[in-house]
Amino acid sequence: MDISGKFYEDEVFNIENDELEEFEKQFPYKEKHVKDTQLDL
């Protein structure tokens, strides 16, 4: 495959940790897990 170009990540994806923690308070607690397949990314 011959693909070229540029990717620009929108500012909407740049969030602060304190904003994320405040947002997550809206949902029931869930334990976070990391799976082996995630480590490949």
HTML snippet that shows the backbone in 3Dmol.js (N, CA, C, O; Angstrom):
<script src="https://3Dmol.org/build/3Dmol-min.js"></script>
<div id="view" style="width:600px;height:400px;position:relative"></div>
<script>
const pdb = `
ATOM      1  N   MET A   1       0.834  -1.177   0.000  1.00  0.00           N
ATOM      2  CA  MET A   1       0.000   0.000   0.000  1.00  0.00           C
ATOM      3  C   MET A   1       0.883   1.246   0.000  1.00  0.00           C
ATOM      4  O   MET A   1       1.858   1.322   0.748  1.00  0.00           O
ATOM      5  N   ASP A   2       0.547   2.195  -0.819  1.00  0.00           N
ATOM      6  CA  ASP A   2       1.299   3.449  -0.877  1.00  0.00           C
ATOM      7  C   ASP A   2       0.409   4.566  -0.352  1.00  0.00           C
ATOM      8  O   ASP A   2      -0.434   5.099  -1.074  1.00  0.00           O
ATOM      9  N   ILE A   3       0.610   4.909   0.913  1.00  0.00           N
ATOM     10  CA  ILE A   3      -0.215   5.926   1.562  1.00  0.00           C
ATOM     11  C   ILE A   3       0.691   7.036   2.077  1.00  0.00           C
ATOM     12  O   ILE A   3       1.738   6.778   2.670  1.00  0.00           O
ATOM     13  N   SER A   4       0.277   8.254   1.845  1.00  0.00           N
ATOM     14  CA  SER A   4       1.043   9.378   2.382  1.00  0.00           C
ATOM     15  C   SER A   4       0.079  10.436   2.896  1.00  0.00           C
ATOM     16  O   SER A   4      -1.109  10.424   2.575  1.00  0.00           O
ATOM     17  N   GLY A   5       0.601  11.333   3.684  1.00  0.00           N
ATOM     18  CA  GLY A   5      -0.231  12.401   4.222  1.00  0.00           C
ATOM     19  C   GLY A   5       0.202  12.760   5.626  1.00  0.00           C
ATOM     20  O   GLY A   5       1.212  12.268   6.129  1.00  0.00           O
ATOM     21  N   LYS A   6      -0.575  13.623   6.246  1.00  0.00           N
ATOM     22  CA  LYS A   6      -0.300  14.058   7.613  1.00  0.00           C
ATOM     23  C   LYS A   6      -1.546  13.881   8.453  1.00  0.00           C
ATOM     24  O   LYS A   6      -2.669  14.013   7.965  1.00  0.00           O
ATOM     25  N   PHE A   7      -1.332  13.580   9.726  1.00  0.00           N
ATOM     26  CA  PHE A   7      -2.433  13.443  10.673  1.00  0.00           C
ATOM     27  C   PHE A   7      -2.304  14.555  11.697  1.00  0.00           C
ATOM     28  O   PHE A   7      -1.252  14.730  12.312  1.00  0.00           O
ATOM     29  N   TYR A   8      -3.368  15.293  11.873  1.00  0.00           N
ATOM     30  CA  TYR A   8      -3.399  16.350  12.875  1.00  0.00           C
ATOM     31  C   TYR A   8      -4.429  15.985  13.931  1.00  0.00           C
ATOM     32  O   TYR A   8      -5.619  15.874  13.635  1.00  0.00           O
ATOM     33  N   GLU A   9      -3.971  15.800  15.157  1.00  0.00           N
ATOM     34  CA  GLU A   9      -4.880  15.469  16.251  1.00  0.00           C
ATOM     35  C   GLU A   9      -5.551  16.745  16.736  1.00  0.00           C
ATOM     36  O   GLU A   9      -4.880  17.737  17.021  1.00  0.00           O
ATOM     37  N   ASP A  10      -6.866  16.717  16.829  1.00  0.00           N
ATOM     38  CA  ASP A  10      -7.636  17.882  17.250  1.00  0.00           C
ATOM     39  C   ASP A  10      -7.375  18.206  18.718  1.00  0.00           C
ATOM     40  O   ASP A  10      -7.112  17.306  19.516  1.00  0.00           O
ATOM     41  N   GLU A  11      -7.446  19.465  19.070  1.00  0.00           N
ATOM     42  CA  GLU A  11      -7.245  19.920  20.448  1.00  0.00           C
ATOM     43  C   GLU A  11      -8.236  19.287  21.423  1.00  0.00           C
ATOM     44  O   GLU A  11      -7.957  19.203  22.619  1.00  0.00           O
ATOM     45  N   VAL A  12      -9.388  18.843  20.923  1.00  0.00           N
ATOM     46  CA  VAL A  12     -10.408  18.262  21.802  1.00  0.00           C
ATOM     47  C   VAL A  12      -9.870  17.024  22.534  1.00  0.00           C
ATOM     48  O   VAL A  12     -10.403  16.647  23.577  1.00  0.00           O
ATOM     49  N   PHE A  13      -8.830  16.395  22.000  1.00  0.00           N
ATOM     50  CA  PHE A  13      -8.270  15.196  22.619  1.00  0.00           C
ATOM     51  C   PHE A  13      -7.223  15.506  23.682  1.00  0.00           C
ATOM     52  O   PHE A  13      -6.758  14.594  24.366  1.00  0.00           O
ATOM     53  N   ASN A  14      -6.849  16.751  23.834  1.00  0.00           N
ATOM     54  CA  ASN A  14      -5.879  17.154  24.860  1.00  0.00           C
ATOM     55  C   ASN A  14      -6.628  17.524  26.127  1.00  0.00           C
ATOM     56  O   ASN A  14      -7.224  18.597  26.214  1.00  0.00           O
ATOM     57  N   ILE A  15      -6.595  16.629  27.114  1.00  0.00           N
ATOM     58  CA  ILE A  15      -7.296  16.882  28.369  1.00  0.00           C
ATOM     59  C   ILE A  15      -6.316  16.771  29.534  1.00  0.00           C
ATOM     60  O   ILE A  15      -5.306  16.072  29.455  1.00  0.00           O
ATOM     61  N   GLU A  16      -6.632  17.460  30.592  1.00  0.00           N
ATOM     62  CA  GLU A  16      -5.818  17.424  31.804  1.00  0.00           C
ATOM     63  C   GLU A  16      -6.302  16.277  32.691  1.00  0.00           C
ATOM     64  O   GLU A  16      -7.482  15.929  32.678  1.00  0.00           O
ATOM     65  N   ASN A  17      -5.382  15.694  33.460  1.00  0.00           N
ATOM     66  CA  ASN A  17      -5.739  14.575  34.334  1.00  0.00           C
ATOM     67  C   ASN A  17      -6.824  14.944  35.332  1.00  0.00           C
ATOM     68  O   ASN A  17      -7.706  14.132  35.609  1.00  0.00           O
ATOM     69  N   ASP A  18      -6.775  16.161  35.880  1.00  0.00           N
ATOM     70  CA  ASP A  18      -7.795  16.549  36.853  1.00  0.00           C
ATOM     71  C   ASP A  18      -9.173  16.653  36.197  1.00  0.00           C
ATOM     72  O   ASP A  18     -10.181  16.351  36.835  1.00  0.00           O
ATOM     73  N   GLU A  19      -9.230  17.076  34.929  1.00  0.00           N
ATOM     74  CA  GLU A  19     -10.502  17.109  34.202  1.00  0.00           C
ATOM     75  C   GLU A  19     -11.031  15.691  33.984  1.00  0.00           C
ATOM     76  O   GLU A  19     -12.230  15.440  34.107  1.00  0.00           O
ATOM     77  N   LEU A  20     -10.128  14.774  33.661  1.00  0.00           N
ATOM     78  CA  LEU A  20     -10.514  13.382  33.445  1.00  0.00           C
ATOM     79  C   LEU A  20     -11.043  12.764  34.734  1.00  0.00           C
ATOM     80  O   LEU A  20     -12.074  12.091  34.721  1.00  0.00           O
ATOM     81  N   GLU A  21     -10.354  12.985  35.836  1.00  0.00           N
ATOM     82  CA  GLU A  21     -10.793  12.435  37.121  1.00  0.00           C
ATOM     83  C   GLU A  21     -12.168  12.967  37.507  1.00  0.00           C
ATOM     84  O   GLU A  21     -13.003  12.219  38.015  1.00  0.00           O
ATOM     85  N   GLU A  22     -12.403  14.239  37.271  1.00  0.00           N
ATOM     86  CA  GLU A  22     -13.701  14.837  37.583  1.00  0.00           C
ATOM     87  C   GLU A  22     -14.797  14.218  36.712  1.00  0.00           C
ATOM     88  O   GLU A  22     -15.893  13.939  37.198  1.00  0.00           O
ATOM     89  N   PHE A  23     -14.507  14.008  35.447  1.00  0.00           N
ATOM     90  CA  PHE A  23     -15.463  13.390  34.529  1.00  0.00           C
ATOM     91  C   PHE A  23     -15.789  11.961  34.959  1.00  0.00           C
ATOM     92  O   PHE A  23     -16.951  11.553  34.945  1.00  0.00           O
ATOM     93  N   GLU A  24     -14.755  11.200  35.344  1.00  0.00           N
ATOM     94  CA  GLU A  24     -14.951   9.798  35.710  1.00  0.00           C
ATOM     95  C   GLU A  24     -15.758   9.627  36.995  1.00  0.00           C
ATOM     96  O   GLU A  24     -16.291   8.544  37.234  1.00  0.00           O
ATOM     97  N   LYS A  25     -15.861  10.649  37.816  1.00  0.00           N
ATOM     98  CA  LYS A  25     -16.652  10.573  39.049  1.00  0.00           C
ATOM     99  C   LYS A  25     -18.137  10.364  38.760  1.00  0.00           C
ATOM    100  O   LYS A  25     -18.890   9.962  39.648  1.00  0.00           O
ATOM    101  N   GLN A  26     -18.559  10.632  37.534  1.00  0.00           N
ATOM    102  CA  GLN A  26     -19.961  10.474  37.148  1.00  0.00           C
ATOM    103  C   GLN A  26     -20.369   9.005  37.002  1.00  0.00           C
ATOM    104  O   GLN A  26     -21.558   8.696  36.930  1.00  0.00           O
ATOM    105  N   PHE A  27     -19.388   8.104  36.959  1.00  0.00           N
ATOM    106  CA  PHE A  27     -19.641   6.702  36.664  1.00  0.00           C
ATOM    107  C   PHE A  27     -19.275   5.818  37.849  1.00  0.00           C
ATOM    108  O   PHE A  27     -18.432   6.194  38.665  1.00  0.00           O
ATOM    109  N   PRO A  28     -19.901   4.643  37.953  1.00  0.00           N
ATOM    110  CA  PRO A  28     -19.544   3.710  39.032  1.00  0.00           C
ATOM    111  C   PRO A  28     -18.069   3.303  38.927  1.00  0.00           C
ATOM    112  O   PRO A  28     -17.496   3.264  37.838  1.00  0.00           O
ATOM    113  N   TYR A  29     -17.477   3.004  40.072  1.00  0.00           N
ATOM    114  CA  TYR A  29     -16.072   2.616  40.109  1.00  0.00           C
ATOM    115  C   TYR A  29     -15.852   1.327  39.331  1.00  0.00           C
ATOM    116  O   TYR A  29     -16.624   0.375  39.455  1.00  0.00           O
ATOM    117  N   LYS A  30     -14.803   1.305  38.536  1.00  0.00           N
ATOM    118  CA  LYS A  30     -14.366   0.094  37.829  1.00  0.00           C
ATOM    119  C   LYS A  30     -12.859   0.001  37.993  1.00  0.00           C
ATOM    120  O   LYS A  30     -12.139   0.983  37.816  1.00  0.00           O
ATOM    121  N   GLU A  31     -12.398  -1.180  38.330  1.00  0.00           N
ATOM    122  CA  GLU A  31     -10.960  -1.377  38.443  1.00  0.00           C
ATOM    123  C   GLU A  31     -10.349  -1.371  37.048  1.00  0.00           C
ATOM    124  O   GLU A  31     -10.868  -2.006  36.130  1.00  0.00           O
ATOM    125  N   LYS A  32      -9.237  -0.645  36.896  1.00  0.00           N
ATOM    126  CA  LYS A  32      -8.594  -0.553  35.591  1.00  0.00           C
ATOM    127  C   LYS A  32      -7.653  -1.733  35.406  1.00  0.00           C
ATOM    128  O   LYS A  32      -6.957  -2.143  36.335  1.00  0.00           O
ATOM    129  N   HIS A  33      -7.644  -2.270  34.196  1.00  0.00           N
ATOM    130  CA  HIS A  33      -6.790  -3.400  33.848  1.00  0.00           C
ATOM    131  C   HIS A  33      -5.992  -3.058  32.599  1.00  0.00           C
ATOM    132  O   HIS A  33      -6.469  -2.343  31.718  1.00  0.00           O
ATOM    133  N   VAL A  34      -4.779  -3.574  32.535  1.00  0.00           N
ATOM    134  CA  VAL A  34      -3.965  -3.453  31.333  1.00  0.00           C
ATOM    135  C   VAL A  34      -3.732  -4.861  30.820  1.00  0.00           C
ATOM    136  O   VAL A  34      -3.248  -5.729  31.546  1.00  0.00           O
ATOM    137  N   LYS A  35      -4.082  -5.076  29.557  1.00  0.00           N
ATOM    138  CA  LYS A  35      -3.903  -6.395  28.954  1.00  0.00           C
ATOM    139  C   LYS A  35      -2.647  -6.390  28.088  1.00  0.00           C
ATOM    140  O   LYS A  35      -2.214  -5.342  27.609  1.00  0.00           O
ATOM    141  N   ASP A  36      -2.071  -7.570  27.895  1.00  0.00           N
ATOM    142  CA  ASP A  36      -0.835  -7.699  27.127  1.00  0.00           C
ATOM    143  C   ASP A  36      -0.945  -7.075  25.740  1.00  0.00           C
ATOM    144  O   ASP A  36       0.009  -6.474  25.247  1.00  0.00           O
ATOM    145  N   THR A  37      -2.110  -7.217  25.114  1.00  0.00           N
ATOM    146  CA  THR A  37      -2.272  -6.681  23.761  1.00  0.00           C
ATOM    147  C   THR A  37      -2.219  -5.158  23.737  1.00  0.00           C
ATOM    148  O   THR A  37      -1.892  -4.576  22.703  1.00  0.00           O
ATOM    149  N   GLN A  38      -2.532  -4.502  24.846  1.00  0.00           N
ATOM    150  CA  GLN A  38      -2.459  -3.043  24.905  1.00  0.00           C
ATOM    151  C   GLN A  38      -1.009  -2.562  24.948  1.00  0.00           C
ATOM    152  O   GLN A  38      -0.711  -1.451  24.510  1.00  0.00           O
ATOM    153  N   LEU A  39      -0.123  -3.378  25.464  1.00  0.00           N
ATOM    154  CA  LEU A  39       1.273  -2.983  25.606  1.00  0.00           C
ATOM    155  C   LEU A  39       1.975  -2.888  24.259  1.00  0.00           C
ATOM    156  O   LEU A  39       3.005  -2.223  24.143  1.00  0.00           O
ATOM    157  N   ASP A  40       1.428  -3.550  23.236  1.00  0.00           N
ATOM    158  CA  ASP A  40       2.015  -3.513  21.900  1.00  0.00           C
ATOM    159  C   ASP A  40       1.807  -2.165  21.225  1.00  0.00           C
ATOM    160  O   ASP A  40       2.510  -1.833  20.271  1.00  0.00           O
ATOM    161  N   LEU A  41       0.853  -1.394  21.710  1.00  0.00           N
ATOM    162  CA  LEU A  41       0.569  -0.100  21.080  1.00  0.00           C
ATOM    163  C   LEU A  41       1.545   0.887  21.607  1.00  0.00           C
ATOM    164  O   LEU A  41       1.509   2.056  21.224  1.00  0.00           O
TER     165      LEU A  41
END
`;
const viewer = $3Dmol.createViewer("view");
viewer.addModel(pdb, "pdb");
viewer.setStyle({}, {cartoon: {color: "spectrum"}});
viewer.zoomTo();
viewer.render();
</script>
